[in-house]
Amino acid sequence: MKRLAVGAALVVVAAACLGARVMWVHDTFGEWGVSPASPPLRISTLGRDYERSELSPLTEAPPGFRQVDTTDRGTVFSPIEAPKPSPVVVYLQDDEGRVWSYALVGGP
């Protein structure tokens, strides 16, 4: 009986940890799962949140863009002439060299 109680307690703790992880991924990256997609659906950079577009990735950063941040998901680029401090569109170059476009969430 004692083993059953300990086993049940371990299952409850594991489920709570898993649930906390799923909620963290959702709050941080905007998707449901234990780990975010690569690249994630949402990134936080320059003090704002950006959502990935549905466009196919580019093979390199567009001309006229400069590196503005580095995250654990890749390098963030912004147009040289972008409004400061939060550009409307940024690009994320992932570890495989693909460049994904992201749009600002909310308003400027």
N, CA, C and O atoms as a GROMACS GRO file, in nm:
protein
  432
    1MET      N    1   0.082  -0.120   0.000
    1MET     CA    2   0.000   0.000   0.000
    1MET      C    3   0.086   0.126   0.000
    1MET      O    4   0.053   0.225  -0.065
    2LYS      N    5   0.199   0.121   0.076
    2LYS     CA    6   0.288   0.236   0.083
    2LYS      C    7   0.355   0.261  -0.053
    2LYS      O    8   0.373   0.375  -0.093
    3ARG      N    9   0.392   0.153  -0.122
    3ARG     CA   10   0.453   0.167  -0.254
    3ARG      C   11   0.356   0.230  -0.353
    3ARG      O   12   0.395   0.311  -0.437
    4LEU      N   13   0.231   0.192  -0.344
    4LEU     CA   14   0.129   0.248  -0.432
    4LEU      C   15   0.115   0.399  -0.409
    4LEU      O   16   0.103   0.475  -0.504
    5ALA      N   17   0.117   0.442  -0.284
    5ALA     CA   18   0.106   0.584  -0.251
    5ALA      C   19   0.227   0.661  -0.303
    5ALA      O   20   0.213   0.771  -0.356
    6VAL      N   21   0.347   0.603  -0.287
    6VAL     CA   22   0.468   0.669  -0.335
    6VAL      C   23   0.465   0.677  -0.488
    6VAL      O   24   0.500   0.780  -0.545
    7GLY      N   25   0.423   0.570  -0.553
    7GLY     CA   26   0.413   0.569  -0.699
    7GLY      C   27   0.314   0.673  -0.748
    7GLY      O   28   0.341   0.744  -0.845
    8ALA      N   29   0.198   0.682  -0.682
    8ALA     CA   30   0.097   0.780  -0.720
    8ALA      C   31   0.149   0.922  -0.701
    8ALA      O   32   0.124   1.010  -0.783
    9ALA      N   33   0.223   0.944  -0.592
    9ALA     CA   34   0.280   1.076  -0.566
    9ALA      C   35   0.381   1.113  -0.674
    9ALA      O   36   0.385   1.228  -0.719
   10LEU      N   37   0.462   1.018  -0.717
   10LEU     CA   38   0.559   1.043  -0.823
   10LEU      C   39   0.491   1.076  -0.956
   10LEU      O   40   0.536   1.163  -1.030
   11VAL      N   41   0.381   1.007  -0.984
   11VAL     CA   42   0.306   1.035  -1.106
   11VAL      C   43   0.247   1.176  -1.102
   11VAL      O   44   0.249   1.247  -1.202
   12VAL      N   45   0.195   1.217  -0.988
   12VAL     CA   46   0.138   1.350  -0.973
   12VAL      C   47   0.245   1.458  -0.989
   12VAL      O   48   0.222   1.558  -1.056
   13VAL      N   49   0.362   1.436  -0.929
   13VAL     CA   50   0.471   1.533  -0.941
   13VAL      C   51   0.519   1.541  -1.086
   13VAL      O   52   0.542   1.650  -1.138
   14ALA      N   53   0.534   1.426  -1.151
   14ALA     CA   54   0.578   1.426  -1.292
   14ALA      C   55   0.476   1.497  -1.380
   14ALA      O   56   0.515   1.574  -1.469
   15ALA      N   57   0.348   1.473  -1.358
   15ALA     CA   58   0.244   1.539  -1.438
   15ALA      C   59   0.246   1.690  -1.414
   15ALA      O   60   0.226   1.767  -1.508
   16ALA      N   61   0.268   1.732  -1.291
   16ALA     CA   62   0.275   1.875  -1.260
   16ALA      C   63   0.394   1.940  -1.329
   16ALA      O   64   0.383   2.050  -1.383
   17CYS      N   65   0.508   1.873  -1.327
   17CYS     CA   66   0.629   1.926  -1.394
   17CYS      C   67   0.607   1.935  -1.544
   17CYS      O   68   0.644   2.034  -1.607
   18LEU      N   69   0.550   1.833  -1.602
   18LEU     CA   70   0.522   1.832  -1.745
   18LEU      C   71   0.424   1.943  -1.782
   18LEU      O   72   0.443   2.013  -1.881
   19GLY      N   73   0.320   1.959  -1.702
   19GLY     CA   74   0.222   2.065  -1.727
   19GLY      C   75   0.284   2.203  -1.716
   19GLY      O   76   0.253   2.292  -1.795
   20ALA      N   77   0.373   2.220  -1.618
   20ALA     CA   78   0.441   2.350  -1.603
   20ALA      C   79   0.529   2.378  -1.725
   20ALA      O   80   0.536   2.492  -1.772
   21ARG      N   81   0.596   2.276  -1.775
   21ARG     CA   82   0.682   2.294  -1.892
   21ARG      C   83   0.598   2.331  -2.015
   21ARG      O   84   0.636   2.421  -2.090
   22VAL      N   85   0.487   2.263  -2.036
   22VAL     CA   86   0.399   2.292  -2.149
   22VAL      C   87   0.347   2.436  -2.140
   22VAL      O   88   0.341   2.505  -2.242
   23MET      N   89   0.310   2.480  -2.023
   23MET     CA   90   0.260   2.617  -2.006
   23MET      C   91   0.372   2.719  -2.032
   23MET      O   92   0.347   2.823  -2.093
   24TRP      N   93   0.494   2.689  -1.987
   24TRP     CA   94   0.605   2.780  -2.011
   24TRP      C   95   0.633   2.793  -2.160
   24TRP      O   96   0.652   2.904  -2.210
   25VAL      N   97   0.635   2.681  -2.233
   25VAL     CA   98   0.658   2.685  -2.378
   25VAL      C   99   0.547   2.766  -2.445
   25VAL      O  100   0.575   2.845  -2.536
   26HIS      N  101   0.423   2.748  -2.402
   26HIS     CA  102   0.313   2.824  -2.461
   26HIS      C  103   0.327   2.973  -2.433
   26HIS      O  104   0.309   3.055  -2.523
   27ASP      N  105   0.357   3.009  -2.310
   27ASP     CA  106   0.370   3.151  -2.275
   27ASP      C  107   0.489   3.217  -2.345
   27ASP      O  108   0.481   3.333  -2.384
   28THR      N  109   0.597   3.143  -2.361
   28THR     CA  110   0.719   3.199  -2.419
   28THR      C  111   0.718   3.199  -2.571
   28THR      O  112   0.758   3.297  -2.633
   29PHE      N  113   0.673   3.089  -2.632
   29PHE     CA  114   0.684   3.072  -2.777
   29PHE      C  115   0.550   3.067  -2.850
   29PHE      O  116   0.549   3.060  -2.973
   30GLY      N  117   0.437   3.070  -2.778
   30GLY     CA  118   0.306   3.075  -2.842
   30GLY      C  119   0.261   2.945  -2.904
   30GLY      O  120   0.178   2.946  -2.994
   31GLU      N  121   0.313   2.832  -2.858
   31GLU     CA  122   0.272   2.704  -2.912
   31GLU      C  123   0.262   2.602  -2.800
   31GLU      O  124   0.325   2.616  -2.695
   32TRP      N  125   0.182   2.500  -2.824
   32TRP     CA  126   0.162   2.396  -2.724
   32TRP      C  127   0.258   2.282  -2.749
   32TRP      O  128   0.265   2.230  -2.860
   33GLY      N  129   0.331   2.243  -2.648
   33GLY     CA  130   0.424   2.132  -2.659
   33GLY      C  131   0.526   2.136  -2.547
   33GLY      O  132   0.529   2.230  -2.468
   34VAL      N  133   0.607   2.033  -2.541
   34VAL     CA  134   0.709   2.025  -2.437
   34VAL      C  135   0.831   2.108  -2.475
   34VAL      O  136   0.902   2.157  -2.387
   35SER      N  137   0.855   2.124  -2.604
   35SER     CA  138   0.964   2.210  -2.650
   35SER      C  139   0.916   2.285  -2.774
   35SER      O  140   0.828   2.237  -2.846
   36PRO      N  141   0.972   2.404  -2.799
   36PRO     CA  142   0.927   2.483  -2.913
   36PRO      C  143   0.975   2.425  -3.045
   36PRO      O  144   1.073   2.352  -3.051
   37ALA      N  145   0.903   2.460  -3.149
   37ALA     CA  146   0.943   2.420  -3.284
   37ALA      C  147   1.073   2.492  -3.320
   37ALA      O  148   1.112   2.589  -3.255
   38SER      N  149   1.136   2.445  -3.423
   38SER     CA  150   1.255   2.513  -3.471
   38SER      C  151   1.228   2.559  -3.614
   38SER      O  152   1.218   2.474  -3.702
   39PRO      N  153   1.215   2.684  -3.640
   39PRO     CA  154   1.219   2.797  -3.548
   39PRO      C  155   1.086   2.811  -3.475
   39PRO      O  156   0.984   2.762  -3.521
   40PRO      N  157   1.088   2.878  -3.360
   40PRO     CA  158   0.965   2.892  -3.283
   40PRO      C  159   0.862   2.982  -3.352
   40PRO      O  160   0.896   3.064  -3.437
   41LEU      N  161   0.738   2.964  -3.313
   41LEU     CA  162   0.630   3.048  -3.369
   41LEU      C  163   0.638   3.191  -3.319
   41LEU      O  164   0.592   3.283  -3.387
   42ARG      N  165   0.696   3.210  -3.201
   42ARG     CA  166   0.705   3.344  -3.143
   42ARG      C  167   0.844   3.362  -3.082
   42ARG      O  168   0.898   3.271  -3.018
   43ILE      N  169   0.902   3.480  -3.102
   43ILE     CA  170   1.027   3.513  -3.036
   43ILE      C  171   1.011   3.645  -2.962
   43ILE      O  172   0.928   3.728  -2.999
   44SER      N  173   1.088   3.664  -2.859
   44SER     CA  174   1.093   3.790  -2.787
   44SER      C  175   1.231   3.850  -2.809
   44SER      O  176   1.333   3.789  -2.777
   45THR      N  177   1.233   3.970  -2.864
   45THR     CA  178   1.358   4.039  -2.888
   45THR      C  179   1.332   4.189  -2.889
   45THR      O  180   1.220   4.232  -2.918
   46LEU      N  181   1.431   4.266  -2.858
   46LEU     CA  182   1.421   4.412  -2.859
   46LEU      C  183   1.307   4.461  -2.770
   46LEU      O  184   1.249   4.567  -2.794
   47GLY      N  185   1.275   4.384  -2.668
   47GLY     CA  186   1.170   4.421  -2.574
   47GLY      C  187   1.028   4.398  -2.622
   47GLY      O  188   0.934   4.443  -2.556
   48ARG      N  189   1.010   4.331  -2.734
   48ARG     CA  190   0.877   4.305  -2.790
   48ARG      C  191   0.865   4.161  -2.833
   48ARG      O  192   0.964   4.088  -2.840
   49ASP      N  193   0.742   4.119  -2.862
   49ASP     CA  194   0.715   3.984  -2.913
   49ASP      C  195   0.688   3.991  -3.064
   49ASP      O  196   0.624   4.084  -3.112
   50TYR      N  197   0.738   3.891  -3.135
   50TYR     CA  198   0.721   3.881  -3.280
   50TYR      C  199   0.673   3.741  -3.314
   50TYR      O  200   0.721   3.643  -3.258
   51GLU      N  201   0.577   3.731  -3.408
   51GLU     CA  202   0.526   3.602  -3.453
   51GLU      C  203   0.579   3.570  -3.592
   51GLU      O  204   0.588   3.657  -3.678
   52ARG      N  205   0.615   3.442  -3.612
   52ARG     CA  206   0.669   3.397  -3.740
   52ARG      C  207   0.561   3.401  -3.848
   52ARG      O  208   0.446   3.365  -3.823
   53SER      N  209   0.600   3.446  -3.966
   53SER     CA  210   0.505   3.447  -4.078
   53SER      C  211   0.496   3.308  -4.138
   53SER      O  212   0.572   3.218  -4.102
   54GLU      N  213   0.403   3.290  -4.229
   54GLU     CA  214   0.385   3.161  -4.296
   54GLU      C  215   0.464   3.153  -4.426
   54GLU      O  216   0.452   3.055  -4.499
   55LEU      N  217   0.544   3.254  -4.454
   55LEU     CA  218   0.625   3.255  -4.576
   55LEU      C  219   0.739   3.155  -4.565
   55LEU      O  220   0.786   3.124  -4.455
   56SER      N  221   0.784   3.106  -4.678
   56SER     CA  222   0.899   3.016  -4.680
   56SER      C  223   1.023   3.093  -4.637
   56SER      O  224   1.033   3.213  -4.661
   57PRO      N  225   1.119   3.024  -4.574
   57PRO     CA  226   1.239   3.095  -4.529
   57PRO      C  227   1.329   3.134  -4.646
   57PRO      O  228   1.324   3.074  -4.754
   58LEU      N  229   1.410   3.235  -4.622
   58LEU     CA  230   1.510   3.279  -4.719
   58LEU      C  231   1.640   3.203  -4.691
   58LEU      O  232   1.653   3.137  -4.588
   59THR      N  233   1.735   3.213  -4.782
   59THR     CA  234   1.862   3.146  -4.762
   59THR      C  235   1.967   3.238  -4.701
   59THR      O  236   2.071   3.192  -4.655
   60GLU      N  237   1.939   3.368  -4.699
   60GLU     CA  238   2.029   3.464  -4.634
   60GLU      C  239   1.949   3.589  -4.599
   60GLU      O  240   1.841   3.613  -4.653
   61ALA      N  241   2.005   3.669  -4.509
   61ALA     CA  242   1.936   3.792  -4.468
   61ALA      C  243   1.924   3.885  -4.588
   61ALA      O  244   2.017   3.897  -4.667
   62PRO      N  245   1.809   3.952  -4.601
   62PRO     CA  246   1.790   4.043  -4.715
   62PRO      C  247   1.891   4.158  -4.712
   62PRO      O  248   1.940   4.195  -4.604
   63PRO      N  249   1.923   4.216  -4.829
   63PRO     CA  250   2.013   4.331  -4.830
   63PRO      C  251   1.949   4.448  -4.756
   63PRO      O  252   1.827   4.462  -4.757
   64GLY      N  253   2.030   4.528  -4.694
   64GLY     CA  254   1.979   4.644  -4.620
   64GLY      C  255   1.936   4.609  -4.479
   64GLY      O  256   1.869   4.689  -4.413
   65PHE      N  257   1.974   4.492  -4.430
   65PHE     CA  258   1.941   4.452  -4.294
   65PHE      C  259   2.070   4.442  -4.212
   65PHE      O  260   2.177   4.414  -4.266
   66ARG      N  261   2.058   4.466  -4.083
   66ARG     CA  262   2.172   4.458  -3.993
   66ARG      C  263   2.138   4.370  -3.874
   66ARG      O  264   2.021   4.355  -3.839
   67GLN      N  265   2.238   4.311  -3.814
   67GLN     CA  266   2.216   4.228  -3.695
   67GLN      C  267   2.183   4.319  -3.577
   67GLN      O  268   2.254   4.416  -3.551
   68VAL      N  269   2.074   4.288  -3.506
   68VAL     CA  270   2.033   4.370  -3.393
   68VAL      C  271   2.030   4.294  -3.260
   68VAL      O  272   2.028   4.355  -3.154
   69ASP      N  273   2.030   4.161  -3.266
   69ASP     CA  274   2.023   4.084  -3.142
   69ASP      C  275   2.063   3.940  -3.172
   69ASP      O  276   2.059   3.895  -3.286
   70THR      N  277   2.102   3.869  -3.067
   70THR     CA  278   2.129   3.726  -3.077
   70THR      C  279   2.050   3.659  -2.966
   70THR      O  280   2.059   3.699  -2.850
   71THR      N  281   1.974   3.556  -3.001
   71THR     CA  282   1.896   3.482  -2.903
   71THR      C  283   1.944   3.337  -2.903
   71THR      O  284   2.028   3.299  -2.984
   72ASP      N  285   1.890   3.258  -2.812
   72ASP     CA  286   1.925   3.116  -2.810
   72ASP      C  287   1.867   3.043  -2.931
   72ASP      O  288   1.900   2.927  -2.953
   73ARG      N  289   1.783   3.108  -3.008
   73ARG     CA  290   1.723   3.049  -3.128
   73ARG      C  291   1.790   3.093  -3.257
   73ARG      O  292   1.761   3.037  -3.363
   74GLY      N  293   1.879   3.193  -3.251
   74GLY     CA  294   1.948   3.238  -3.371
   74GLY      C  295   1.980   3.387  -3.366
   74GLY      O  296   1.972   3.451  -3.261
   75THR      N  297   2.016   3.440  -3.481
   75THR     CA  298   2.054   3.580  -3.495
   75THR      C  299   1.936   3.659  -3.551
   75THR      O  300   1.872   3.615  -3.646
   76VAL      N  301   1.908   3.775  -3.491
   76VAL     CA  302   1.796   3.859  -3.532
   76VAL      C  303   1.848   3.975  -3.616
   76VAL      O  304   1.943   4.044  -3.577
   77PHE      N  305   1.784   3.996  -3.731
   77PHE     CA  306   1.818   4.106  -3.822
   77PHE      C  307   1.699   4.201  -3.832
   77PHE      O  308   1.584   4.161  -3.818
   78SER      N  309   1.730   4.328  -3.857
   78SER     CA  310   1.628   4.431  -3.871
   78SER      C  311   1.669   4.521  -3.987
   78SER      O  312   1.788   4.536  -4.015
   79PRO      N  313   1.570   4.583  -4.056
   79PRO     CA  314   1.606   4.678  -4.160
   79PRO      C  315   1.689   4.794  -4.102
   79PRO      O  316   1.664   4.838  -3.990
   80ILE      N  317   1.786   4.841  -4.178
   80ILE     CA  318   1.870   4.950  -4.132
   80ILE      C  319   1.786   5.074  -4.103
   80ILE      O  320   1.814   5.147  -4.008
   81GLU      N  321   1.684   5.097  -4.183
   81GLU     CA  322   1.598   5.216  -4.168
   81GLU      C  323   1.476   5.190  -4.080
   81GLU      O  324   1.382   5.269  -4.082
   82ALA      N  325   1.475   5.082  -4.002
   82ALA     CA  326   1.358   5.045  -3.920
   82ALA      C  327   1.336   5.146  -3.809
   82ALA      O  328   1.432   5.204  -3.757
   83PRO      N  329   1.209   5.166  -3.772
   83PRO     CA  330   1.181   5.255  -3.658
   83PRO      C  331   1.241   5.197  -3.531
   83PRO      O  332   1.244   5.076  -3.512
   84LYS      N  333   1.287   5.283  -3.445
   84LYS     CA  334   1.346   5.239  -3.319
   84LYS      C  335   1.248   5.268  -3.207
   84LYS      O  336   1.177   5.368  -3.218
   85PRO      N  337   1.239   5.192  -3.103
   85PRO     CA  338   1.322   5.077  -3.072
   85PRO      C  339   1.264   4.945  -3.124
   85PRO      O  340   1.331   4.842  -3.115
   86SER      N  341   1.142   4.946  -3.179
   86SER     CA  342   1.077   4.820  -3.219
   86SER      C  343   1.040   4.821  -3.366
   86SER      O  344   0.939   4.880  -3.404
   87PRO      N  345   1.121   4.756  -3.450
   87PRO     CA  346   1.083   4.747  -3.591
   87PRO      C  347   0.959   4.660  -3.608
   87PRO      O  348   0.931   4.574  -3.524
   88VAL      N  349   0.885   4.682  -3.715
   88VAL     CA  350   0.761   4.608  -3.739
   88VAL      C  351   0.791   4.466  -3.786
   88VAL      O  352   0.717   4.372  -3.755
   89VAL      N  353   0.900   4.449  -3.862
   89VAL     CA  354   0.940   4.317  -3.912
   89VAL      C  355   1.086   4.293  -3.876
   89VAL      O  356   1.171   4.380  -3.892
   90VAL      N  357   1.114   4.171  -3.827
   90VAL     CA  358   1.251   4.128  -3.804
   90VAL      C  359   1.269   3.991  -3.869
   90VAL      O  360   1.171   3.923  -3.902
   91TYR      N  361   1.392   3.952  -3.888
   91TYR     CA  362   1.425   3.822  -3.946
   91TYR      C  363   1.511   3.746  -3.847
   91TYR      O  364   1.598   3.803  -3.782
   92LEU      N  365   1.487   3.616  -3.836
   92LEU     CA  366   1.565   3.529  -3.749
   92LEU      C  367   1.639   3.428  -3.835
   92LEU      O  368   1.578   3.352  -3.910
   93GLN      N  369   1.771   3.427  -3.824
   93GLN     CA  370   1.851   3.327  -3.894
   93GLN      C  371   1.878   3.213  -3.797
   93GLN      O  372   1.942   3.232  -3.694
   94ASP      N  373   1.828   3.093  -3.832
   94ASP     CA  374   1.844   2.979  -3.742
   94ASP      C  375   1.980   2.912  -3.760
   94ASP      O  376   2.061   2.956  -3.842
   95ASP      N  377   2.003   2.807  -3.684
   95ASP     CA  378   2.132   2.737  -3.688
   95ASP      C  379   2.161   2.671  -3.822
   95ASP      O  380   2.277   2.643  -3.854
   96GLU      N  381   2.058   2.646  -3.901
   96GLU     CA  382   2.075   2.583  -4.031
   96GLU      C  383   2.094   2.685  -4.143
   96GLU      O  384   2.108   2.648  -4.260
   97GLY      N  385   2.095   2.815  -4.109
   97GLY     CA  386   2.117   2.920  -4.208
   97GLY      C  387   1.991   2.973  -4.273
   97GLY      O  388   1.998   3.065  -4.355
   98ARG      N  389   1.875   2.916  -4.239
   98ARG     CA  390   1.749   2.967  -4.295
   98ARG      C  391   1.712   3.096  -4.224
   98ARG      O  392   1.739   3.114  -4.106
   99VAL      N  393   1.651   3.188  -4.298
   99VAL     CA  394   1.614   3.318  -4.244
   99VAL      C  395   1.462   3.331  -4.249
   99VAL      O  396   1.402   3.330  -4.357
  100TRP      N  397   1.400   3.342  -4.132
  100TRP     CA  398   1.254   3.346  -4.119
  100TRP      C  399   1.209   3.487  -4.085
  100TRP      O  400   1.274   3.556  -4.007
  101SER      N  401   1.097   3.530  -4.142
  101SER     CA  402   1.043   3.663  -4.112
  101SER      C  403   0.945   3.654  -3.996
  101SER      O  404   0.870   3.558  -3.983
  102TYR      N  405   0.948   3.757  -3.912
  102TYR     CA  406   0.861   3.768  -3.795
  102TYR      C  407   0.799   3.906  -3.793
  102TYR      O  408   0.866   4.005  -3.824
  103ALA      N  409   0.672   3.914  -3.756
  103ALA     CA  410   0.601   4.042  -3.750
  103ALA      C  411   0.572   4.078  -3.604
  103ALA      O  412   0.550   3.990  -3.520
  104LEU      N  413   0.573   4.205  -3.577
  104LEU     CA  414   0.548   4.257  -3.444
  104LEU      C  415   0.408   4.217  -3.397
  104LEU      O  416   0.311   4.227  -3.472
  105VAL      N  417   0.399   4.172  -3.273
  105VAL     CA  418   0.269   4.139  -3.213
  105VAL      C  419   0.216   4.264  -3.146
  105VAL      O  420   0.287   4.329  -3.070
  106GLY      N  421   0.091   4.298  -3.174
  106GLY     CA  422   0.034   4.419  -3.116
  106GLY      C  423   0.071   4.540  -3.199
  106GLY      O  424   0.110   4.528  -3.315
  107GLY      N  425   0.060   4.656  -3.139
  107GLY     CA  426   0.090   4.778  -3.210
  107GLY      C  427   0.223   4.838  -3.170
  107GLY      O  428   0.283   4.797  -3.070
  108PRO      N  429   0.269   4.935  -3.247
  108PRO     CA  430   0.397   4.999  -3.214
  108PRO      C  431   0.391   5.078  -3.085
  108PRO      O  432   0.491   5.137  -3.045
   0.00000   0.00000   0.00000
